[in-house]
Amino acid sequence: MENVKINAYQLFVIMVLFEHGSALVISLGSGAKQDAWITILTGMILGIFLFLLYNRLYLYYPDIPFTSYVQKIVGSFLGKILAFVYILYFFYLSARVLRDFGELLITFAYPNTPEFIINAIMILTVIYAIHKGIEVLTRTGEIFFFFLYLLAISGFVLVVASGLIDLNRLKPILDEGAMKIFQVTFTQTLYVPYGEMVAFTMILNYLNNPVKAKWIGISAMALSGVNLAISMGVNISVLGVDLVSRAPFPLLTTIQRIQVADFLERLDVFFLLAVIIGGFFKISIFFYAGVIGTADLFKISKHKKLVYPLGLVILFLSMTIASNFSEHIKEGLVIVPLYLHLPMQVIIPSLLLVIATFKNRKSKKKKTEATI
């Protein structure tokens, strides 16, 4: 592990950038049709409760990462197995986001470029950043945070100025009832992007003030949730429900329709820059969590030794994760939430918290009795 500390603002910034990541460009919550923006907000609320669960575990063991304290909670043997499973989970998600990034750029800007080349360029950039360490990554995030928001605000103003928004496309609200909202929330938006904050269980121990972690996480998730809900609301009000559900990248389609004063158009570069920034930080956080976890589990003193070989593994995994884009999307929407996200983000951390709480109370009781 690195012997560094990051401050509250730096953690907030990388959390926001991570939450936006690929969630900004996919059809998030589209199963709820015109109520997709509501499922994003309900997912955010439930996701905050999940983060509070992760934070509680962190406060029990503030100086070590998840892969270490899971061994203290359930014992060395089972703990090492769980730690290894989570490492594989982080690497898998890093590869998934890398594949998302490659597929998007091929669709959008580089149709004749092999996907392997695009993914290789991105993973090499990620490898370089992770080799430099978490402190460099967070400082980079501070720079790009304001740049991303400048792009977002500019894009929103131009969409409004183009007269593309029709709020009637967001009606009727709750047309299929509240149960549809909860169904989509519990199968999609709870896990992506909010439940993915489980990756920060490997990073919170770098925070210089553990007490602030709770409010940093809540603030970052609330800001991200509102931003994503607004983005999806704009997509639906511009494109309509049918086109949003069919478009692989609805935000790209929305931006391509911007035309102001017959000369300000083809602003796809806004979208491209946002995708590169968000994709870079999301891949980096998942990859960093996996690398640090590997170093911690196998007692490797310097994580830098692992960065290059594991980066190559992520690159090849991103290419073999699915045979085509349709299969990749189906895995992400149907298989991964039920068989990976639900146990890894909800069930296992909940059980660990119950065990850790009982152990903590038992330890306090013994200390009290010893004092008496």
PyMOL commands that set and color helices and strands:
alter all, ss='L'
color gray80, all
select helices_A, chain A and resi 8-24+30-60+66-74+76-108+115-132+134-161+167-170+178-202+204-206+210-239+241-246+250-256+268-297+304-320+325-371
alter helices_A, ss='H'
color red, helices_A
select strands_A, chain A and resi 259-260+264-265
alter strands_A, ss='S'
color yellow, strands_A
deselect
rebuild
show_as cartoon
